[in-house]
Structure formats: C-alpha cells, structure tokens
Amino acid sequence: MQKEIDEIKSEFLRHCADEILQIEKLPQAGSERHYYRVITAAKKYIVTYGKNLKENETFLYFSKHFMDKKLATPKIYFWSDDLMIYFQEDFGDVSLLN
C-alpha cells in the first residue's frame, strides 16, 4: 500500500502544486482497483489506482462520454501517463450503490 501512496503523491505533484494534507484509503468496490481520497486545503480528490489498463481505459472513455452528454458523473482532472492512476472529482460519501 505504501508504494501506491508514494506513486499517488508523485503523480499528484506532477499536476498540482497544492500541499497534500492527508491521503485516506477507501474500501474497494467490486474490482481490483484501489481507491484513495487525497485532501488538500483547497480540494478533495478521489484517486483510483488500478493495474488493469483495459478497465482504466474503459472507465476514462465512458467518463468522457457521460460528461459530453452532460450526465452526472465525476470530472476526471488528470491521470498518469501509464493510466494506472487517475484523479477525479470527490462527491463525498455518495456512491452508485447508495
């Protein structure tokens, strides 16, 4: 888990100058992806860390499609070059299951 957190920190700093105040591990939900909440003074982000590149590519594709259709979906802010990490809008504790 520490390796993932270090990679998340490194990737975040490539895209954003805000200081990270906290990183929280969130429960997994139906896949091998790991979820984290990155908290800065200005904003919170949901971070997905997944090694299944096809799954990540599909998620990013559908997210863009849903945003283009003006559907309620989290905004994707940025992602790693290898697509294993992506940062998205934090809707709080709201999930599709809820």
Secondary structure, 3 states (H helix, E strand, C coil): CHHHHHHHHHHHHHHCCCCEEEEEEECCCCCCCEEEEEEECCCEEEEEECCCHHHHHHHHHHHHHHHHCCCCCCCEEEECCCCCEEEEECCCCCCCCC
